[in-house]
Amino acid sequence: MTSPTPPGAPIRVLIADDQEMVRTGFRFFLDAQPDITVVAVAADGEEAVALAREVRPDVCLLDIRMPKLDGLEATRMLAGPQVAHPMRVVVVTTFDLDEYVYGALRGGACGFLLKDSGPTLLAEAVRAAAAGDSLVSPSVTVRLLRHVTETPQPSAPARPAPPAEPLTDRELDVVRLVALGRTNAEIAAELYVSLSTVKTHLSSVQLKLAARNRVEIAAWAWQNGQVRAGT
């Protein structure tokens, strides 16, 4: 996967959406952020894939319903398991549909955001993706993972492999909080540890579970009974 954006360097973003108003609005807001710059804009999936491969942005923001090539297929081409050097993709859509969430995450997306989530969450999703983290709209996170646990779908994210070695008690604490949608900063505050300690635990967990991102870590927690509805 693309290396995390160097500290101090602006996060380079590609925006792909078939609606000009959305492209313009996203670009206006993101370019106004001191740490983010939009380097490419595309009106369809084919153009998005071509531009992404050409300019290699740090983060690609892809709509799902686009002409020529939809956002899910574009995501697979840019970030899928078979891609030698996958990019960081955040899918941004109007449609809160489980099959879209599953398709995006299976295709390699590290984030899933609803367009009505607001500009602040959009910037947070870009920053999270650039840092090698993941952000899924709060309105779908827990529902998605509970659904994966209770009624697995053919298109649901694949179950991560069993741990190569057991997780420590502290790693399990971190995993449970990830599964509840907590950010790294929130996990650090709840466990009274430093942010760097949380990141160290997550790196270890990711290796043990052979998980590509924190979404797969969260799915493992739900699927293996580490978190339950009502937690």
C-alpha positions in Angstrom: 0.0 0.0 0.0 1.1 3.6 -0.6 3.3 4.8 2.3 1.7 7.2 4.8 1.9 10.8 3.8 5.2 12.3 5.2 4.6 14.7 8.2 4.2 18.3 7.1 3.5 17.4 3.5 -0.1 18.2 2.3 -2.3 15.3 1.7 -2.8 15.0 -2.1 -6.4 14.1 -3.0 -8.3 12.9 -6.1 -12.0 13.6 -6.2 -14.3 11.5 -8.6 -18.0 12.2 -8.8 -20.3 12.6 -11.8 -22.0 15.7 -10.3 -20.1 18.9 -10.9 -21.7 20.5 -7.9 -20.4 17.8 -5.6 -16.9 17.9 -7.2 -16.8 21.7 -6.8 -18.0 21.6 -3.2 -15.6 18.9 -2.1 -12.7 20.7 -3.8 -13.6 24.1 -2.3 -13.7 22.7 1.2 -10.7 20.4 1.0 -8.5 23.0 -0.7 -9.4 25.3 2.2 -7.8 22.9 4.7 -4.1 23.7 5.5 -3.0 20.1 5.3 -5.0 18.9 2.2 -4.7 19.8 -1.5 -6.8 18.5 -4.4 -4.5 17.4 -7.2 -7.0 15.8 -9.6 -10.8 15.8 -10.3 -12.7 13.2 -12.4 -16.3 13.0 -13.7 -16.4 9.2 -14.3 -14.8 6.0 -13.1 -12.6 5.5 -16.1 -11.1 8.9 -15.8 -10.7 8.5 -12.1 -8.6 5.3 -12.5 -6.5 6.8 -15.2 -5.8 10.0 -13.3 -5.1 8.1 -10.1 -2.6 5.9 -11.8 -1.0 8.9 -13.3 -0.7 11.3 -10.3 -0.7 8.7 -7.5 -2.7 10.8 -5.0 -2.4 10.0 -1.3 -6.2 9.5 -1.1 -8.9 8.9 -3.7 -12.5 10.0 -2.9 -14.8 7.9 -5.2 -18.5 8.2 -5.7 -20.3 4.9 -6.3 -22.7 5.7 -9.1 -20.6 7.0 -11.9 -20.8 6.5 -15.7 -18.4 4.3 -17.7 -17.1 2.6 -14.5 -18.8 2.6 -11.2 -17.0 3.5 -8.0 -16.9 -0.1 -6.7 -15.1 -1.4 -9.7 -12.8 1.6 -9.7 -12.0 0.9 -6.1 -11.1 -2.8 -6.9 -8.8 -1.6 -9.7 -7.0 0.9 -7.5 -7.0 -0.8 -4.1 -8.1 -4.4 -4.5 -6.3 -7.5 -3.1 -4.7 -8.2 -6.5 -3.3 -4.6 -6.9 0.5 -4.6 -6.5 0.7 -1.1 -5.1 -2.8 -0.3 -3.8 -3.9 3.2 -3.1 -6.0 4.5 -0.3 -9.6 4.9 -1.4 -12.6 6.4 0.5 -15.9 5.7 -1.0 -18.3 8.7 -0.7 -22.0 8.1 -1.6 -25.5 9.2 -1.1 -26.7 5.7 -0.7 -26.6 4.0 2.7 -27.0 0.4 1.3 -25.3 -2.6 2.9 -24.3 -4.1 -0.4 -22.4 -0.9 -1.3 -20.6 -0.9 2.0 -19.7 -4.6 1.6 -18.6 -4.0 -2.0 -16.5 -1.0 -1.1 -14.7 -2.7 1.8 -14.1 -6.0 -0.1 -12.8 -3.9 -3.0 -10.1 -2.5 -0.7 -11.6 0.8 0.4 -10.3 2.0 3.7 -13.3 4.3 4.3 -17.0 4.6 3.6 -18.7 8.0 4.0 -22.2 9.3 3.3 -22.3 12.6 1.5 -24.6 14.0 4.2 -22.0 13.3 6.9 -20.8 16.8 6.5 -17.5 18.5 5.5 -15.8 18.0 8.8 -16.1 14.2 8.7 -15.0 14.3 5.0 -11.8 16.0 6.0 -11.4 13.5 8.9 -11.8 10.6 6.5 -9.1 12.0 4.2 -6.7 12.4 7.1 -7.5 9.0 8.5 -6.9 7.4 5.1 -3.7 9.3 4.6 -2.4 8.1 8.0 -3.2 4.5 7.1 -6.3 4.4 9.2 -9.9 3.9 8.3 -13.1 5.8 8.8 -16.6 4.5 8.2 -19.7 6.8 8.7 -20.8 6.3 12.3 -24.4 5.8 11.0 -23.3 2.5 9.3 -20.4 1.2 11.3 -21.9 -0.7 14.1 -25.0 -1.8 12.1 -22.7 -3.1 9.3 -20.5 -5.1 11.7 -23.5 -6.5 13.6 -25.1 -7.5 10.3 -21.9 -9.3 9.2 -22.0 -11.2 12.5 -25.7 -12.1 12.6 -26.5 -12.7 8.9 -23.4 -13.2 6.8 -23.9 -12.2 3.1 -22.0 -13.7 0.1 -20.7 -10.2 -0.6 -19.8 -9.4 3.0 -16.1 -8.8 4.0 -14.2 -12.1 4.1 -13.5 -13.4 7.6 -9.9 -12.7 8.5 -7.7 -15.8 9.1 -7.3 -17.0 12.7 -4.6 -15.2 14.6 -1.1 -16.5 13.9 -0.6 -16.2 17.6 -3.0 -15.2 20.4 -3.8 -11.6 21.0 -2.7 -10.1 24.4 -5.3 -8.9 26.8 -4.4 -5.3 26.0 -4.6 -6.0 22.2 -8.1 -7.4 22.7 -9.1 -4.3 24.6 -8.0 -2.2 21.6 -9.7 -4.5 19.2 -13.0 -4.3 21.1 -12.9 -0.5 21.0 -12.0 -0.5 17.3 -15.1 -2.7 16.7 -17.2 -0.1 18.5 -16.0 2.6 16.0 -13.6 4.4 18.4 -10.8 6.5 16.9 -7.2 6.0 18.0 -7.4 9.1 20.1 -10.6 7.9 21.8 -9.0 4.5 22.4 -6.0 6.1 24.0 -8.2 8.2 26.3 -10.4 5.2 27.4 -7.4 2.9 28.1 -5.2 5.7 29.6 -2.3 5.0 27.2 -0.5 7.1 24.6 -1.6 7.4 21.0 1.7 5.8 19.9 0.9 2.8 22.2 -2.5 2.4 20.5 -0.8 2.5 17.1 1.8 -0.1 18.2 -1.0 -2.5 19.4 -2.9 -2.0 16.2 0.1 -2.8 14.1 0.7 -6.0 16.1 -3.0 -7.0 15.8 -3.0 -6.4 12.1 -0.1 -8.7 11.6 -1.5 -11.4 13.9 -4.9 -11.3 12.1 -3.5 -10.8 8.6 -6.0 -7.9 8.4 -5.6 -5.2 5.8 -7.1 -2.4 7.8 -9.0 -1.6 11.0 -12.4 -2.5 9.4 -11.2 -6.1 9.0 -10.0 -6.0 12.6 -13.4 -4.8 13.7 -15.2 -7.5 11.6 -13.0 -10.2 13.3 -14.0 -8.9 16.7 -17.7 -9.1 15.9 -17.4 -12.5 14.1 -15.5 -14.0 17.0 -17.7 -12.8 19.8 -15.4 -10.2 21.2 -18.1 -7.6 21.0 -21.9 -8.0 21.3 -24.9 -6.0 20.5 -25.7 -3.6 23.3 -22.0 -3.3 24.3 
